[in-house]
């Protein structure tokens, strides 16, 4: 499509013929999960998309180009490289220019998906306003990008370690619709319960497709957050999770960990404190979100 964007053959063919395509974020398995669980999760997400009849397009940066539709070998290379950069939107030009390997965050994935005419993507949990963000101004670029990339992002809400009420407030201010898929409450990543009610609920993938069509027809630039609770068998009770979250936040503050390093540190510590339970939940919700994204893409292609 251009000199810096490499849309692989299968993805390009699907887009050209109107077949459903789902973009997949690469940071979730490069910086969010340990080896070998990360590659198992990446493969399971792609398999879930294909099982629903859509084409997966895992996105990452390789050899001076943004690749839309990484191969299994490239995913493994990206995940195992010690110098893979965590790439948000601002990092795309510098990482491409330096010809470094990079794994894309929600923001970068959404931006590159929209540039490639892919309208649905799946991830684990979106970024948001960090706790204490009212003084540190530590707010994920995911939120601003959702306001300018017309992509439906299927997620398990926002990560539990964030300030969820402020995250929802910012999304409202930016004009980004947040809808619960078969839930009336905003999920908190590992848990279905956040205590934060949602104004809008949908129960069918075709409703999401219809919302995307309305946004497009009205010329709206925003994306759409589709929040799906983690599978019931995998979800962790909120009271139990809250204890772990408070502990890891204290540890991060004590060790002075912030910025891009914060989320991988916090998720890693939660996995240890939970005896691996959060890790299992993370994988299960990633696969469930990939499957739902594929069903939405399928409904969109049929509309």
MIDOSE-1310 file (N, C-alpha, C; in nm, 2 decimals, decimal comma, always signed):
residues 303
xxxx	+0,08/-0,12/+0,00/+0,00/+0,00/+0,00/+0,09/+0,13/+0,00; +0,20/+0,12/+0,07/+0,30/+0,23/+0,05/+0,43/+0,18/+0,10; +0,53/+0,26/+0,09/+0,67/+0,21/+0,11/+0,70/+0,16/+0,25; +0,62/+0,20/+0,35/+0,64/+0,16/+0,49/+0,54/+0,06/+0,54
xxxx	+0,44/+0,03/+0,46/+0,34/-0,06/+0,51/+0,33/-0,18/+0,42; +0,34/-0,30/+0,48/+0,34/-0,43/+0,41/+0,22/-0,51/+0,45; +0,12/-0,50/+0,37/+0,00/-0,58/+0,39/+0,02/-0,72/+0,32; +0,03/-0,82/+0,40/+0,06/-0,95/+0,34/-0,05/-1,00/+0,25
xxxx	-0,02/-1,10/+0,16/-0,10/-1,14/+0,05/-0,24/-1,19/+0,10; -0,24/-1,27/+0,20/-0,37/-1,33/+0,25/-0,46/-1,22/+0,30; -0,41/-1,12/+0,37/-0,48/-1,01/+0,43/-0,53/-0,92/+0,32; -0,44/-0,89/+0,23/-0,47/-0,80/+0,11/-0,58/-0,86/+0,03
xxxx	-0,57/-0,99/+0,00/-0,67/-1,05/-0,08/-0,81/-1,05/-0,01; -0,81/-1,07/+0,12/-0,94/-1,07/+0,19/-1,00/-0,93/+0,19; -0,92/-0,83/+0,21/-0,97/-0,69/+0,21/-1,02/-0,66/+0,07; -0,95/-0,70/-0,03/-0,99/-0,67/-0,17/-1,12/-0,73/-0,21
xxxx	-1,15/-0,85/-0,15/-1,28/-0,92/-0,18/-1,39/-0,91/-0,08; -1,36/-0,82/+0,02/-1,47/-0,80/+0,12/-1,48/-0,91/+0,23; -1,38/-0,99/+0,24/-1,38/-1,10/+0,34/-1,34/-1,04/+0,48; -1,39/-1,09/+0,59/-1,37/-1,04/+0,72/-1,22/-1,05/+0,76
xxxx	-1,17/-0,95/+0,82/-1,03/-0,95/+0,87/-1,03/-0,89/+1,01; -0,95/-0,95/+1,10/-0,93/-0,90/+1,24/-0,79/-0,87/+1,26; -0,76/-0,75/+1,30/-0,63/-0,71/+1,34/-0,60/-0,76/+1,49; -0,48/-0,81/+1,51/-0,44/-0,85/+1,64/-0,31/-0,78/+1,69
xxxx	-0,32/-0,73/+1,81/-0,21/-0,66/+1,87/-0,09/-0,76/+1,91; +0,03/-0,71/+1,89/+0,14/-0,80/+1,91/+0,21/-0,78/+2,05; +0,19/-0,66/+2,11/+0,25/-0,64/+2,24/+0,19/-0,74/+2,35; +0,07/-0,78/+2,33/+0,02/-0,88/+2,43/+0,10/-1,00/+2,44
xxxx	+0,16/-1,05/+2,34/+0,24/-1,17/+2,35/+0,39/-1,14/+2,35; +0,43/-1,02/+2,31/+0,58/-0,99/+2,32/+0,62/-0,94/+2,46; +0,53/-0,85/+2,51/+0,56/-0,78/+2,64/+0,47/-0,81/+2,75; +0,36/-0,89/+2,72/+0,26/-0,91/+2,82/+0,25/-1,05/+2,88
xxxx	+0,31/-1,15/+2,81/+0,31/-1,29/+2,85/+0,45/-1,35/+2,84; +0,48/-1,44/+2,93/+0,61/-1,51/+2,93/+0,62/-1,62/+2,83; +0,74/-1,66/+2,79/+0,76/-1,77/+2,70/+0,74/-1,90/+2,78; +0,67/-2,00/+2,73/+0,62/-2,02/+2,60/+0,47/-1,99/+2,59
xxxx	+0,41/-1,94/+2,70/+0,27/-1,91/+2,69/+0,24/-1,80/+2,59; +0,33/-1,71/+2,56/+0,31/-1,60/+2,47/+0,28/-1,65/+2,33; +0,36/-1,75/+2,28/+0,35/-1,80/+2,15/+0,22/-1,89/+2,14; +0,19/-1,96/+2,25/+0,07/-2,04/+2,25/-0,05/-1,95/+2,24
xxxx	-0,05/-1,84/+2,31/-0,16/-1,74/+2,31/-0,17/-1,68/+2,17; -0,06/-1,64/+2,11/-0,07/-1,58/+1,98/-0,13/-1,67/+1,87; -0,09/-1,80/+1,88/-0,14/-1,90/+1,79/-0,29/-1,93/+1,81; -0,32/-1,93/+1,94/-0,46/-1,96/+1,98/-0,56/-1,84/+1,93
xxxx	-0,51/-1,72/+1,94/-0,59/-1,61/+1,89/-0,61/-1,62/+1,74; -0,51/-1,64/+1,67/-0,52/-1,66/+1,52/-0,61/-1,77/+1,49; -0,60/-1,88/+1,56/-0,69/-2,00/+1,54/-0,83/-1,97/+1,57; -0,86/-1,89/+1,67/-0,99/-1,85/+1,71/-1,06/-1,76/+1,60
xxxx	-0,98/-1,67/+1,54/-1,03/-1,59/+1,43/-1,06/-1,67/+1,31; -0,97/-1,77/+1,28/-1,00/-1,85/+1,16/-1,12/-1,94/+1,18; -1,13/-1,99/+1,30/-1,24/-2,08/+1,33/-1,38/-2,02/+1,31; -1,38/-1,88/+1,32/-1,51/-1,81/+1,30/-1,53/-1,77/+1,16
xxxx	-1,43/-1,80/+1,07/-1,44/-1,77/+0,93/-1,38/-1,63/+0,89; -1,29/-1,58/+0,97/-1,22/-1,45/+0,94/-1,07/-1,48/+0,92; -1,00/-1,38/+0,87/-0,86/-1,38/+0,85/-0,79/-1,30/+0,95; -0,69/-1,36/+1,03/-0,62/-1,29/+1,13/-0,51/-1,20/+1,07
xxxx	-0,49/-1,09/+1,12/-0,38/-1,00/+1,08/-0,30/-0,95/+1,20; -0,21/-1,02/+1,25/-0,13/-0,98/+1,36/-0,03/-0,88/+1,31; -0,02/-0,77/+1,38/+0,06/-0,65/+1,33/+0,18/-0,63/+1,42; +0,29/-0,59/+1,35/+0,42/-0,56/+1,41/+0,51/-0,49/+1,32
xxxx	+0,63/-0,45/+1,37/+0,72/-0,37/+1,29/+0,85/-0,46/+1,27; +0,89/-0,48/+1,14/+1,00/-0,56/+1,11/+1,08/-0,50/+0,99; +1,21/-0,48/+1,01/+1,30/-0,45/+0,90/+1,25/-0,32/+0,83; +1,21/-0,22/+0,90/+1,18/-0,09/+0,84/+1,04/-0,08/+0,78
xxxx	+0,95/-0,18/+0,82/+0,82/-0,17/+0,77/+0,72/-0,21/+0,87; +0,60/-0,16/+0,86/+0,48/-0,21/+0,94/+0,42/-0,32/+0,87; +0,42/-0,44/+0,93/+0,37/-0,56/+0,87/+0,23/-0,59/+0,92; +0,14/-0,61/+0,83/+0,00/-0,64/+0,86/-0,03/-0,78/+0,82
xxxx	-0,02/-0,87/+0,91/-0,03/-1,01/+0,88/+0,10/-1,09/+0,90; +0,16/-1,08/+1,02/+0,29/-1,15/+1,05/+0,27/-1,30/+1,03; +0,37/-1,37/+0,98/+0,37/-1,51/+0,98/+0,40/-1,57/+1,12; +0,38/-1,70/+1,13/+0,41/-1,76/+1,26/+0,56/-1,75/+1,30
xxxx	+0,64/-1,76/+1,19/+0,79/-1,75/+1,22/+0,82/-1,61/+1,26; +0,76/-1,51/+1,20/+0,79/-1,37/+1,24/+0,73/-1,34/+1,38; +0,62/-1,40/+1,41/+0,57/-1,38/+1,55/+0,66/-1,43/+1,65; +0,72/-1,55/+1,62/+0,81/-1,62/+1,71/+0,94/-1,53/+1,72
xxxx	+0,99/-1,48/+1,61/+1,11/-1,40/+1,61/+1,09/-1,27/+1,69; +0,97/-1,21/+1,67/+0,94/-1,09/+1,75/+0,93/-1,11/+1,90; +0,87/-1,22/+1,93/+0,85/-1,25/+2,07/+0,97/-1,29/+2,15; +1,06/-1,35/+2,08/+1,19/-1,41/+2,14/+1,30/-1,31/+2,14
xxxx	+1,29/-1,20/+2,06/+1,40/-1,11/+2,05/+1,41/-1,02/+2,17; +1,53/-1,01/+2,23/+1,54/-0,94/+2,36/+1,53/-0,79/+2,33; +1,54/-0,74/+2,21/+1,54/-0,60/+2,18/+1,41/-0,55/+2,11; +1,31/-0,63/+2,11/+1,18/-0,59/+2,05/+1,13/-0,47/+2,13
xxxx	+1,10/-0,36/+2,06/+1,05/-0,24/+2,12/+0,90/-0,24/+2,14; +0,85/-0,19/+2,25/+0,71/-0,17/+2,27/+0,67/-0,04/+2,20; +0,59/-0,06/+2,09/+0,56/+0,05/+2,00/+0,42/+0,11/+2,02; +0,42/+0,23/+2,06/+0,29/+0,31/+2,06/+0,29/+0,39/+1,93
xxxx	+0,19/+0,48/+1,92/+0,18/+0,55/+1,79/+0,30/+0,64/+1,77; +0,35/+0,71/+1,87/+0,46/+0,81/+1,86/+0,59/+0,74/+1,82; +0,60/+0,61/+1,85/+0,72/+0,53/+1,82/+0,73/+0,47/+1,68; +0,62/+0,47/+1,61/+0,62/+0,41/+1,48/+0,73/+0,46/+1,38
xxxx	+0,74/+0,59/+1,36/+0,84/+0,64/+1,27/+0,98/+0,62/+1,31; +1,01/+0,63/+1,44/+1,15/+0,61/+1,49/+1,19/+0,47/+1,48; +1,10/+0,37/+1,51/+1,13/+0,23/+1,51/+1,15/+0,19/+1,36; +1,06/+0,24/+1,27/+1,07/+0,20/+1,13/+1,20/+0,26/+1,07
xxxx	+1,24/+0,38/+1,11/+1,36/+0,45/+1,05/+1,48/+0,37/+1,10; +1,48/+0,33/+1,23/+1,60/+0,25/+1,28/+1,60/+0,11/+1,24; +1,49/+0,07/+1,17/+1,48/-0,07/+1,12/+1,48/-0,17/+1,24; +1,42/-0,14/+1,35/+1,42/-0,22/+1,46/+1,29/-0,31/+1,46
xxxx	+1,29/-0,41/+1,54/+1,17/-0,49/+1,56/+1,08/-0,43/+1,67; +0,95/-0,43/+1,64/+0,86/-0,36/+1,74/+0,73/-0,44/+1,74; +0,68/-0,44/+1,87/+0,55/-0,50/+1,89/+0,45/-0,38/+1,92; +0,34/-0,39/+1,85/+0,25/-0,27/+1,86/+0,15/-0,28/+1,97
xxxx	+0,13/-0,17/+2,04/+0,03/-0,16/+2,15/-0,11/-0,14/+2,08; -0,21/-0,13/+2,17/-0,35/-0,11/+2,12/-0,35/+0,02/+2,03; -0,29/+0,13/+2,07/-0,29/+0,25/+1,99/-0,23/+0,23/+1,86; -0,11/+0,17/+1,85/-0,04/+0,16/+1,73/-0,11/+0,05/+1,64
xxxx	-0,16/-0,05/+1,70/-0,24/-0,15/+1,62/-0,36/-0,09/+1,56; -0,43/-0,01/+1,64/-0,55/+0,05/+1,58/-0,52/+0,15/+1,47; -0,41/+0,23/+1,49/-0,37/+0,32/+1,38/-0,33/+0,25/+1,25; -0,26/+0,15/+1,26/-0,21/+0,07/+1,15/-0,33/-0,01/+1,08
xxxx	-0,42/-0,06/+1,17/-0,53/-0,13/+1,12/-0,62/-0,03/+1,04; -0,65/+0,08/+1,09/-0,73/+0,18/+1,02/-0,66/+0,22/+0,89; -0,53/+0,24/+0,89/-0,46/+0,28/+0,77/-0,47/+0,17/+0,66; -0,49/+0,04/+0,71/-0,50/-0,07/+0,62/-0,64/-0,11/+0,58
xxxx	-0,74/-0,03/+0,63/-0,88/-0,05/+0,61/-0,94/-0,17/+0,68; -0,87/-0,21/+0,79/-0,92/-0,31/+0,88/-1,00/-0,24/+0,99; -1,13/-0,29/+1,01/-1,22/-0,21/+1,10/-1,24/-0,28/+1,23; -1,18/-0,40/+1,26/-1,21/-0,47/+1,38/-1,07/-0,52/+1,43
xxxx	-1,05/-0,51/+1,56/-0,92/-0,56/+1,62/-0,96/-0,62/+1,76; -0,87/-0,71/+1,80/-0,89/-0,77/+1,93/-0,76/-0,76/+2,02; -0,78/-0,74/+2,15/-0,67/-0,73/+2,24/-0,72/-0,79/+2,37; -0,63/-0,77/+2,48/-0,67/-0,81/+2,61/-0,75/-0,70/+2,68
xxxx	-0,67/-0,61/+2,73/-0,74/-0,49/+2,79/-0,67/-0,36/+2,74; -0,75/-0,26/+2,72/-0,70/-0,13/+2,67/-0,62/-0,06/+2,78; -0,53/+0,03/+2,74/-0,47/+0,11/+2,84/-0,56/+0,22/+2,88; -0,52/+0,31/+2,97/-0,61/+0,41/+3,02/-0,54/+0,51/+3,11
xxxx	-0,61/+0,57/+3,20/-0,55/+0,67/+3,29/-0,49/+0,59/+3,41; -0,36/+0,61/+3,43/-0,30/+0,54/+3,54/-0,34/+0,60/+3,68; -0,34/+0,52/+3,78/-0,37/+0,57/+3,91/-0,27/+0,68/+3,95; -0,33/+0,79/+4,00/-0,25/+0,91/+4,02/-0,23/+1,00/+3,90
xxxx	-0,29/+0,96/+3,79/-0,28/+1,03/+3,66/-0,32/+1,17/+3,66; -0,40/+1,21/+3,76/-0,45/+1,35/+3,77/-0,33/+1,44/+3,81; -0,22/+1,38/+3,86/-0,10/+1,46/+3,89/+0,02/+1,43/+3,80; +0,03/+1,30/+3,77/+0,14/+1,26/+3,68/+0,11/+1,28/+3,53
xxxx	-0,02/+1,29/+3,50/-0,06/+1,30/+3,36/-0,02/+1,17/+3,28; -0,01/+1,06/+3,35/+0,03/+0,93/+3,28/-0,10/+0,87/+3,23; -0,13/+0,90/+3,10/-0,25/+0,85/+3,04/-0,21/+0,78/+2,91; -0,26/+0,66/+2,89/-0,22/+0,58/+2,77/-0,26/+0,65/+2,64
xxxx	-0,17/+0,64/+2,54/-0,20/+0,69/+2,41/-0,32/+0,61/+2,35; -0,35/+0,49/+2,40/-0,47/+0,42/+2,35/-0,59/+0,50/+2,34; -0,61/+0,59/+2,44/-0,74/+0,66/+2,45/-0,75/+0,76/+2,34; -0,65/+0,84/+2,32/-0,65/+0,94/+2,21/-0,66/+0,87/+2,07
xxxx	-0,59/+0,76/+2,06/-0,59/+0,69/+1,92/-0,73/+0,64/+1,90; -0,80/+0,59/+2,00/-0,94/+0,54/+1,98/-1,03/+0,66/+1,93; -0,99/+0,78/+1,96/-1,07/+0,89/+1,92/-1,05/+0,93/+1,77; -0,95/+0,87/+1,71/-0,92/+0,91/+1,57/-0,90/+0,79/+1,47
xxxx	-0,91/+0,67/+1,52/-0,90/+0,55/+1,44/-1,03/+0,48/+1,44; -1,10/+0,47/+1,33/-1,24/+0,41/+1,32/-1,23/+0,26/+1,32; -1,19/+0,21/+1,44/-1,18/+0,06/+1,45/-1,25/+0,02/+1,58; -1,32/-0,09/+1,57/-1,39/-0,15/+1,69/-1,28/-0,23/+1,76
xxxx	-1,26/-0,20/+1,89/-1,16/-0,27/+1,97/-1,23/-0,36/+2,07; -1,21/-0,49/+2,04/-1,28/-0,59/+2,14/-1,18/-0,62/+2,25; -1,22/-0,59/+2,37/-1,13/-0,61/+2,49/-1,21/-0,65/+2,61; -1,13/-0,68/+2,71/-1,19/-0,72/+2,84/-1,19/-0,59/+2,93
xxxx	-1,24/-0,48/+2,88/-1,23/-0,35/+2,95/-1,09/-0,30/+2,95; -1,06/-0,23/+3,06/-0,92/-0,18/+3,08/-0,85/-0,26/+3,19; -0,72/-0,25/+3,19/-0,64/-0,33/+3,28/-0,67/-0,29/+3,43; -0,68/-0,39/+3,52/-0,73/-0,37/+3,65/-0,64/-0,27/+3,73
xxxx	-0,51/-0,25/+3,69/-0,42/-0,17/+3,77/-0,44/-0,02/+3,74; -0,53/+0,01/+3,65/-0,56/+0,15/+3,61/-0,67/+0,22/+3,69; -0,68/+0,35/+3,67/-0,79/+0,42/+3,73/-0,91/+0,41/+3,63; -1,00/+0,31/+3,66/-1,10/+0,28/+3,56/-1,21/+0,39/+3,55
xxxx	-1,25/+0,45/+3,66/-1,35/+0,56/+3,65/-1,30/+0,68/+3,56; -1,17/+0,72/+3,58/-1,12/+0,83/+3,50/-1,10/+0,78/+3,36; -1,06/+0,66/+3,34/-1,05/+0,61/+3,20/-1,18/+0,62/+3,12; -1,29/+0,58/+3,19/-1,42/+0,59/+3,12/-1,46/+0,74/+3,10
xxxx	-1,42/+0,82/+3,19/-1,45/+0,97/+3,17/-1,38/+1,03/+3,05; -1,25/+0,99/+3,04/-1,17/+1,04/+2,93/-1,23/+0,99/+2,79; -1,27/+0,86/+2,79/-1,33/+0,81/+2,67/-1,46/+0,88/+2,63; -1,53/+0,92/+2,73/-1,66/+0,99/+2,71/-1,62/+1,13/+2,65
xxxx	-1,52/+1,19/+2,71/-1,48/+1,33/+2,67/-1,44/+1,32/+2,52; -1,37/+1,22/+2,49/-1,31/+1,20/+2,35/-1,42/+1,16/+2,25; -1,54/+1,12/+2,30/-1,65/+1,08/+2,21/-1,64/+0,94/+2,16; -1,57/+0,86/+2,24/-1,55/+0,72/+2,20/-1,66/+0,63/+2,26
xxxx	-1,75/+0,57/+2,19/-1,85/+0,49/+2,25/-1,79/+0,36/+2,32; -1,85/+0,33/+2,43/-1,81/+0,21/+2,51/-1,93/+0,13/+2,53; -1,93/+0,01/+2,47/-2,05/-0,08/+2,49/-2,01/-0,21/+2,55; -2,10/-0,26/+2,63/-2,07/-0,39/+2,69/-2,13/-0,50/+2,61
xxxx	-2,06/-0,60/+2,58/-2,11/-0,71/+2,50/-2,16/-0,82/+2,60; -2,30/-0,82/+2,61/-2,37/-0,91/+2,70/-2,33/-0,89/+2,84; -2,30/-0,76/+2,87/-2,27/-0,72/+3,01/-2,32/-0,58/+3,03; -2,36/-0,55/+3,15/-2,40/-0,41/+3,18/-2,30/-0,34/+3,27
xxxx	-2,18/-0,40/+3,29/-2,08/-0,35/+3,37/-1,95/-0,35/+3,30; -1,87/-0,25/+3,32/-1,74/-0,24/+3,25/-1,64/-0,34/+3,31; -1,59/-0,44/+3,23/-1,50/-0,54/+3,29/-1,37/-0,47/+3,33; -1,30/-0,54/+3,43/-1,17/-0,49/+3,47/-1,06/-0,59/+3,44
xxxx	-1,06/-0,64/+3,32/-0,96/-0,73/+3,26/-0,97/-0,87/+3,33; -0,90/-0,89/+3,44/-0,91/-1,03/+3,50/-1,04/-1,06/+3,56; -1,12/-0,96/+3,59/-1,25/-0,98/+3,66/-1,36/-0,91/+3,58; -1,48/-0,97/+3,59/-1,60/-0,91/+3,52/-1,65/-0,79/+3,60
xxxx	-1,61/-0,78/+3,73/-1,67/-0,68/+3,81/-1,58/-0,56/+3,83; -1,63/-0,44/+3,80/-1,55/-0,32/+3,83/-1,63/-0,22/+3,92; -1,77/-0,25/+3,93/-1,85/-0,16/+4,00/-1,89/-0,04/+3,91; -1,86/-0,04/+3,78/-1,88/+0,07/+3,70/-1,99/+0,03/+3,59
xxxx	-2,11/+0,08/+3,60/-2,21/+0,05/+3,51/-2,19/+0,11/+3,37; -2,23/+0,04/+3,27/-2,22/+0,09/+3,13/-2,36/+0,14/+3,08; -2,36/+0,25/+3,01/-2,49/+0,30/+2,96/-2,54/+0,22/+2,84; -2,45/+0,15/+2,77/-2,50/+0,08/+2,65/-2,45/-0,06/+2,65
xxxx	-2,54/-0,15/+2,61/-2,52/-0,29/+2,61/-2,57/-0,34/+2,47; -2,49/-0,44/+2,42/-2,53/-0,51/+2,30/-2,52/-0,66/+2,32; -2,60/-0,73/+2,25/-2,60/-0,88/+2,27/-2,57/-0,96/+2,14; -2,55/-0,89/+2,03/-2,53/-0,96/+1,91/-2,42/-0,89/+1,83
xxxx	-2,32/-0,96/+1,77/-2,22/-0,90/+1,69/-2,27/-0,81/+1,58; -2,39/-0,84/+1,52/-2,44/-0,76/+1,41/-2,47/-0,62/+1,46; -2,50/-0,60/+1,59/-2,53/-0,47/+1,65/-2,40/-0,38/+1,64; -2,29/-0,44/+1,67/-2,16/-0,37/+1,66/-2,13/-0,33/+1,52
xxxx	-2,16/-0,42/+1,43/-2,14/-0,39/+1,28/-2,22/-0,27/+1,24; -2,35/-0,27/+1,29/-2,44/-0,16/+1,26/-2,39/-0,03/+1,32; -2,33/-0,03/+1,44/-2,28/+0,09/+1,50/-2,16/+0,14/+1,42; -2,08/+0,05/+1,37/-1,96/+0,10/+1,29/-2,01/+0,16/+1,16
xxxx	-2,12/+0,10/+1,10/-2,17/+0,16/+0,98/-2,23/+0,30/+1,00; -2,30/+0,32/+1,11/-2,35/+0,45/+1,15/-2,24/+0,55/+1,16; -2,14/+0,51/+1,24/-2,02/+0,60/+1,25/-1,96/+0,64/+1,12; -1,95/+0,54/+1,03/-1,89/+0,57/+0,90/-1,98/+0,66/+0,82
xxxx	-2,11/+0,64/+0,82/-2,21/+0,71/+0,74/-2,21/+0,86/+0,79; -2,19/+0,88/+0,92/-2,19/+1,02/+0,98/-2,05/+1,08/+0,97; -1,96/+1,01/+0,91/-1,82/+1,07/+0,90/-1,75/+1,09/+1,03; -1,78/+1,01/+1,13/-1,72/+1,02/+1,26/-1,58/+0,95/+1,26
xxxx	-1,48/+1,01/+1,32/-1,35/+0,95/+1,32/-1,32/+0,85/+1,43; -1,41/+0,85/+1,53/-1,38/+0,77/+1,65/-1,39/+0,62/+1,62; -1,32/+0,54/+1,71/-1,34/+0,40/+1,71/-1,45/+0,36/+1,81; -1,45/+0,24/+1,85/-1,55/+0,19/+1,93/-1,49/+0,08/+2,03
xxxx	-1,52/+0,09/+2,16/-1,47/+0,00/+2,25/-1,58/-0,10/+2,28; -1,56/-0,23/+2,25/-1,65/-0,34/+2,28/-1,59/-0,42/+2,39; -1,66/-0,40/+2,51/-1,60/-0,46/+2,63/-1,67/-0,59/+2,66; -1,60/-0,70/+2,66/-1,65/-0,83/+2,69/-1,58/-0,88/+2,82
xxxx	-1,66/-0,93/+2,91/-1,61/-0,98/+3,04/-1,53/-1,11/+3,01; -1,43/-1,14/+3,09/-1,35/-1,26/+3,07/-1,44/-1,38/+3,09; -1,41/-1,50/+3,02/-1,50/-1,62/+3,04/-1,53/-1,65/+3,19; -1,65/-1,68/+3,22/-1,68/-1,70/+3,36/-1,59/-1,80/+3,44
xxxx	-1,56/-1,90/+3,37/-1,47/-2,00/+3,44/-1,33/-1,95/+3,47; -1,29/-1,85/+3,39/-1,16/-1,79/+3,41/-1,15/-1,67/+3,49; -1,26/-1,60/+3,51/-1,27/-1,47/+3,58/-1,23/-1,48/+3,72; -1,16/-1,38/+3,78/-1,11/-1,38/+3,92/-1,20/-1,29/+4,00
xxxx	-1,25/-1,34/+4,12/-1,33/-1,25/+4,20/-1,27/-1,12/+4,23; -1,35/-1,01/+4,22/-1,29/-0,87/+4,24/-1,22/-0,86/+4,37; -1,28/-0,90/+4,48/-1,22/-0,88/+4,61/-1,08/-0,94/+4,62; -1,07/-1,06/+4,56/-0,94/-1,13/+4,56/-0,84/-1,05/+4,48
xxxx	-0,88/-1,01/+4,36/-0,79/-0,94/+4,27/-0,75/-0,81/+4,33; -0,84/-0,73/+4,40/-0,81/-0,60/+4,45/-0,69/-0,61/+4,55; -0,68/-0,71/+4,63/-0,57/-0,73/+4,72/-0,44/-0,74/+4,65; -0,43/-0,82/+4,54/-0,31/-0,83/+4,47/-0,27/-0,70/+4,40
xxxx	-0,37/-0,64/+4,34/-0,35/-0,51/+4,26/-0,28/-0,41/+4,36; -0,34/-0,39/+4,47/-0,29/-0,29/+4,57/-0,14/-0,32/+4,60; -0,11/-0,45/+4,62/+0,02/-0,49/+4,66/+0,12/-0,46/+4,54; +0,09/-0,49/+4,42/+0,18/-0,47/+4,31/+0,19/-0,32/+4,28
xxxx	+0,09/-0,24/+4,30/+0,10/-0,10/+4,28/+0,20/-0,04/+4,38; +0,19/-0,09/+4,50/+0,29/-0,04/+4,61/+0,43/-0,08/+4,57; +0,45/-0,20/+4,52/+0,58/-0,24/+4,48/+0,64/-0,16/+4,36; +0,55/-0,13/+4,26/+0,59/-0,05/+4,15/+0,63/+0,09/+4,20
xxxx	+0,56/+0,15/+4,29/+0,59/+0,28/+4,34/+0,72/+0,28/+4,42; +0,74/+0,17/+4,50/+0,86/+0,16/+4,58/+0,99/+0,15/+4,49; +0,97/+0,08/+4,38/+1,08/+0,05/+4,29/+1,10/+0,16/+4,18; +1,01/+0,26/+4,18/+1,01/+0,37/+4,08/+0,99/+0,32/+3,94
xxxx	+0,90/+0,23/+3,92/+0,87/+0,18/+3,79/+0,75/+0,25/+3,73; +0,76/+0,31/+3,61/+0,65/+0,38/+3,55/+0,67/+0,38/+3,40; +0,58/+0,45/+3,33/+0,59/+0,45/+3,18/+0,56/+0,32/+3,12; +0,64/+0,29/+3,01/+0,62/+0,17/+2,93/+0,65/+0,05/+3,02
xxxx	+0,74/+0,06/+3,11/+0,78/-0,06/+3,19/+0,67/-0,10/+3,29; +0,58/-0,01/+3,32/+0,49/-0,03/+3,43/+0,40/-0,15/+3,41; +0,33/-0,16/+3,29/+0,23/-0,26/+3,27/+0,29/-0,40/+3,27; +0,41/-0,42/+3,19/+0,47/-0,56/+3,20/+0,51/-0,60/+3,34
xxxx	+0,56/-0,50/+3,42/+0,60/-0,53/+3,56/+0,48/-0,57/+3,64; +0,37/-0,49/+3,63/+0,25/-0,52/+3,71/+0,19/-0,65/+3,68; +0,18/-0,68/+3,55/+0,11/-0,80/+3,51/+0,20/-0,92/+3,55; +0,33/-0,91/+3,54/+0,42/-1,02/+3,58/+0,41/-1,04/+3,73
xxxx	+0,40/-0,94/+3,81/+0,39/-0,96/+3,95/+0,26/-1,02/+3,99; +0,15/-0,98/+3,92/+0,02/-1,03/+3,95/+0,02/-1,18/+3,92; +0,09/-1,23/+3,81/+0,10/-1,37/+3,78/+0,16/-1,45/+3,89; +0,27/-1,39/+3,95/+0,34/-1,46/+4,06/+0,25/-1,46/+4,18
xxxx	+0,19/-1,35/+4,22/+0,11/-1,35/+4,34/-0,02/-1,44/+4,33; -0,07/-1,45/+4,21/-0,19/-1,53/+4,19/-0,16/-1,68/+4,17; -0,03/-1,72/+4,17/+0,01/-1,85/+4,14/-0,02/-1,89/+4,00; -0,02/-1,80/+3,91/-0,04/-1,82/+3,77/-0,18/-1,81/+3,72
xxxx	-0,27/-1,78/+3,81/-0,42/-1,77/+3,78/-0,44/-1,65/+3,68; -0,38/-1,54/+3,70/-0,40/-1,42/+3,61/-0,35/-1,45/+3,48; -0,24/-1,53/+3,47/-0,19/-1,57/+3,34/-0,29/-1,65/+3,26; -0,35/-1,75/+3,33/-0,45/-1,84/+3,26/-0,57/-1,75/+3,22
xxxx	-0,61/-1,66/+3,30/-0,72/-1,57/+3,27/-0,69/-1,49/+3,15; -0,57/-1,43/+3,15/-0,53/-1,35/+3,04/-0,54/-1,42/+2,90; -0,49/-1,54/+2,90/-0,49/-1,62/+2,77/-0,64/-1,65/+2,73; -0,72/-1,69/+2,83/-0,86/-1,72/+2,80/-0,93/-1,60/+2,74
xxxx	-0,91/-1,49/+2,80/-0,99/-1,37/+2,76/-0,93/-1,32/+2,62; -0,80/-1,34/+2,60/-0,75/-1,30/+2,46/-0,82/-1,39/+2,35; -0,83/-1,52/+2,38/-0,89/-1,60/+2,28/-1,04/-1,57/+2,26; -1,11/-1,55/+2,37/-1,25/-1,51/+2,36/-1,27/-1,38/+2,29
xxxx	-1,18/-1,28/+2,31/-1,20/-1,16/+2,24/-1,17/-1,17/+2,09; -1,07/-1,25/+2,06/-1,04/-1,28/+1,92/-1,16/-1,34/+1,85; -1,22/-1,43/+1,91/-1,34/-1,50/+1,85/-1,45/-1,40/+1,83; -1,48/-1,32/+1,93/-1,59/-1,22/+1,92/-1,55/-1,12/+1,81
xxxx	-1,43/-1,07/+1,80/-1,39/-0,98/+1,70/-1,41/-1,04/+1,56; -1,39/-1,17/+1,55/-1,41/-1,23/+1,42/-1,56/-1,23/+1,38; -1,64/-1,26/+1,48/-1,79/-1,26/+1,45/-1,84/-1,12/+1,41; -1,78/-1,02/+1,47/-1,81/-0,88/+1,44/-1,77/-0,85/+1,30
xxxx	-1,65/-0,89/+1,26/-1,59/-0,87/+1,13/-1,68/-0,94/+1,02; -1,72/-1,06/+1,06/-1,81/-1,14/+0,97/-1,94/-1,07/+0,95; -2,00/-1,01/+1,05/-2,13/-0,94/+1,04/-2,11/-0,81/+0,96; -1,99/-0,75/+0,98/-1,96/-0,63/+0,90/-1,95/-0,65/+0,76
xxx	-1,88/-0,76/+0,72/-1,86/-0,80/+0,58/-1,99/-0,84/+0,51; -2,09/-0,88/+0,59/-2,22/-0,92/+0,53/-2,32/-0,81/+0,52; -2,28/-0,69/+0,58/-2,38/-0,58/+0,59/-2,37/-0,50/+0,46
